[in-house]
Amino acid sequence: MTTIGVLALQGDFSEHEAMLRRLGVNTRQVRSSADLRALTGLIIPGGESTTFCRLMADFNLYEPLQAFVKTGVPVWGTCAGMIVLARNASDLDFPTLEAMDIEVLRNAYGRQVDSFEADLDVPTLGAAPFHAVFIRAPVVASVGPGVEVLATIRREPDVRDAPVALREGSLMATSFHPELTDDSRFHSYFLDLVKSGGRTSSSK
């Protein structure tokens, strides 16, 4: 039986749960290492990354989460969750999980008042654009050779396209919030990844 855990220390975990339930999937809020048992996938939601990492330390979840990622069970980080998964994150007083071969710049798109929305071309989700919500979003500064870029965005004409959705094996990260829209395609893609044990191809 598919059971997706949602790290529920802080942030918009309930919105992820609502989307998953809409897709007919069992969910479990994760607040301790025991909650990770028998999960078939895990989502690390958006929120405030420093608070998130401090609570992970307070709840003794760093090592259990690192061990969980190493099992190959699919894990998806959104916004602050992307920061938590990254190999390195700028200006963060706590360690990340160092799981995904990306380097991110925290809040690089600006503060809360600089939040924005944009239509993204995401070929793996089909021809229709995905309307993405960016809130204090991280910018991906570098991507390792094994990381596949699923979508990019250009905020200014003289700036290179920045990756905003990525996948590395069983790991997935988005710098925006798919759970804050009515479009379930990113969640469905993650569920396909879960069902295939992390082997889903990005080509349709």
N, C-alpha and C positions, 0 to 999 in steps of 0.2 A: 504494500500500500504506500502511495506517495504521501509523504508528510514533509512539508517545507517549514523549516524554522525561520523565525524572524527575530533578530537580535533586538530585544525590547528594553534596553537600558535607558534610552532617551531617543527623541526624534519622532519621525512619522511612521513608526512601525505599524500602527493600526491601519493606515491607508494601504500598505502592502498586503496586510491580512485581508482587507476587504476585497482587493482586486483578486487575490488568490481564491478566496471563497466564491467569488463570482465565476471563476473558472472551474469550480467544482473540486478544489484541492483542499486537503486537510492542512491546517497550520498549527504551529506551536510557538508560543512566545519563549524566547531563550534568555534566561537571566543567570544560569549557573551551568557548570560543566555537565551536570546530570541531564540537563535539557537537550544536550547535543546528541544523546544516544538515539540510534536508529533513525536519524533524519536522513532523507534522501536529497536534501538541498538546504541551503541557508542563504538568507538575504540579510545584508548589513545595510540598514536604511540611512537616509539623510538625517542630519541634525547638526549639532555643533561639535566639530571634530575634537577640540581640546577636551570638552566635557565628556564626550564619548570615550576617549582614550583614558581619561582619569577614572571613569566608572568601570571600564574594563579592568584596570589595575585594582580598584577597590573590590571588585567581585571575583578577583583571581581568575580572570578569563583569558589572559594573554596566551599562556602555554596551552590550555585546552583548545583554543581557537587555532593556534598554529598547528597543533597535532591534527585537528579536524581537517584543515585545508590540505595537509600532506596526504590524507587518505584518498584524495581525488574526488571526493563528493563535490558536486558543483556549488560554487559560492558566487553570489552577485553583490557587489557594492554600489550603492547609488549616492552620489554627491559626497557627503562625509564618509560613507561606506567605501567609496573609491580611495579616499585618503587613507583609511584604515588598512586597505589591502595593498597599497603601494609599497614598492621597495624603499622609496624615500619620499618624504614630504617636507617642504620648506616651512620654517618657522613653527615647528611643532615641538612642544616640550616633553612629549611622550613618544615612545617607540611605536612604529606601525607594526603590522603583522609581517611585513617584508615578504609578501606572498606573490605579488604580481610585478613583473619586470617593467615598471613604469615609475617615472619621477613626476611628482605633481607639485604645483604651486598653490597654496591655500588661498581662497578668496580672491584669486587673481582677476576675476571678472568684476570685482567690486564688492561693495557692502550690500546690505539688505535692500537699500533704496535703488541699487543698480541692477536688481533682478530683472530678467527679461524672458521673453518667449520667442521661439523661432521654429520654423518648419525645416526639418532635416531630411536629407536624402539618405535612406537606409536601405540599400539594395537587398539585404538579407531578409527584410520584412516585406518586400514587395514594392510595387511602383508608387503607391500613395505615400506622400511625405508624412513624417511623424512630427506632431506638434509637441515640442519639448519645452519644459519649464525649468529655467535656470535660476537658482536662488543661492547667492554667495558661492557660486560654483568654483571648483578647482580647475586649473588649467594643466593639461598634461604637457610637461616640458620635454620629456624624452620617452621613447618607447623601445624596448628591447627587441631583438631579432625574432623572437618567438611569439610576439604579440600581434594580433590581427586587428586592424582598425576597421570598425564597422560603420562609423559615421564621423564626419568632421564639420566644423563651423568656421566661417571667416567673419570676424567682428568688424574689421577695418580693411579697406582695400589694400593697404601696404603690409599687412600681416599675413604670414602663411596660415594655411588651414590648420586649425588645432583639432586633434582627436577629442571626441566627446563620448564615444562608445567604443569599447574595446573588449577583446576576448583573448585569453591565453589558456588553451586547453580547457580545463573544467572551470576556469575563473572568468568572470565577466564583470565589467565596470562601466558605469555611465556617470557623467558629471552632472546630469540633470535628473529630474524626478518623474519617471513614467507613471508612478503611482498617483500623481496629482492630476492625471488626465483620465478621460474615459476610454482611451485607446489601450487595449490589453495586449498588443502585439509583442512588446518586449517581455512581458511576463510569460506569454505563450512560448516565445523563443527560449526563455530560461527553462521552462518546463520541458521542452523538447530536449534541451541539454541534459536535464535531470534524467529523463526517460532513457536516453542513449548512453548514460554513464559518462557524459562529458565528451562524447565523440561526434556530436552533431556538426555537420558541415554548415558553413555560412552561406553556401550557394543554394538558391532555390531552383 
